[in-house]
Amino acid sequence: MAEGSWIYQRLRTLRRSARTRFYTLLFGLAPDGDAPPPDLKAARRILLVLVNFRLGNTVMATPAVRALCDALDGRTLDFLGGPAAPALLAGFPLRTIHVVERRDLWQPWRLVRGLRELRRERYDVAIHLAEASTSLGALLTRLSGAPQRVGAAGRDRNFFFTKAVPSTAGHKVDQINAFVRALGIAATSERTLALAPGERERARAWLREHAGEGSLPIALFVGARAHKGKSWTSAAMGKLAEGLRARGFRLLVVLGPEEQSELAEIRAALGAATYAHGLPVRDVAALLSLCAAVVTPDAGPMHLAIASGAPTIALFRKGNFARWGPRPPQGEVVFDPAGGEVTAVLQAVGRLTRIG
């Protein structure tokens, strides 16, 4: 149907009208979101919610999880998240981690079954740890059955929360910490993982086996969402690898599942290095925690590197680095819209590793 036809325009008008009436109905039924914050220390069961299918977004919730676990020691805290949540949140004192998978969106009976399990827990409070106030996670927070529900205030009237917390400006880590502080809980931490000593020791053994003895390597992550304009080309990463080797660094090249099919091309471009691929996410995090520095585009492994405690140089081609990137003293951002500014990256590596 042509966009300029009167039928198309009429259908478009009807669709907009129906959507407006639907939202008006929801606004009328929704709470105002101005209830007092719940007394979390008096709550018997609390559900934390962040349903997201990207690794980095789950890592971004860890400052809140850390703060709540520390403040509510011994309290029953559960988490509802995406497929990466069990691995990323292992080590935090959470009782149960419920998982929503992508296929659940196309198999609603699975979501219904999961909701029944949530409601049987009889949560006192459900806390949505994401800024999107009308997302799937926000809906599941509402349907969890918890009488007190907390989330970020949306641009329009609140839909799902009894307490809607106004969003703050600035870095996403500062935003999530401010959100938790609005609930009466001290929160100041960065992205963090609860890596166990045994996990780091296994990573050391892996490095000895695959890279031999020697100085700590520089890790390179070569993947990112190319269609979002975030990645560097293999040729540019190859020049960076050459520059790092010329300065005496050993290289650990980390590949995610999306890069498996490009392994031969990546090896040809980057040359001599230890290549890590096909490893579980916590094994990757433990390896990164042992590196002299990590160089990565704006992608999930950037957040993983920061959370592991590794000095992190983030390659940003978009101007949103002030909201998502690492910050001194743990890391630096190299902002390069063209994607290939090797000299600036080498200088940053020298600063962070104290090797010029």
Buried (B, 14 or more C-beta within 10 A) or exposed (E): EEEEEEEEEEEEEEEEEEEEEEBEEBEEEBBEBEBEBBEBEEBEBBBBBBBBBBBBBBBBBBBBBBBBBBBBEEBBBBBBBBBBBBBBBBEBBBEEBBBBBEEBEEEEEBBEEBBEEBEEBEBBBBBBBBBEBBBBBBBBBBBBBBEBBBBBBBEEBBBBBBBBBEBBEEBBBBBBBBBBBBBEBEBEBBBBBBBEEEBBEBBEEBBEEEBEEEEBBBBBBBBBBEEEEBBBEBEBBBBBBBBBBEEEBBBBBBBBEEBEEBBEEBBEBBEEBBBBBEBEBBBBBBBBBBBBBBBBBBBBBBBBBBBBBBBBBBBBBEEEBEEBBBBEEBBBBBBBEEBBBBEBBBBBBEBBBEBE
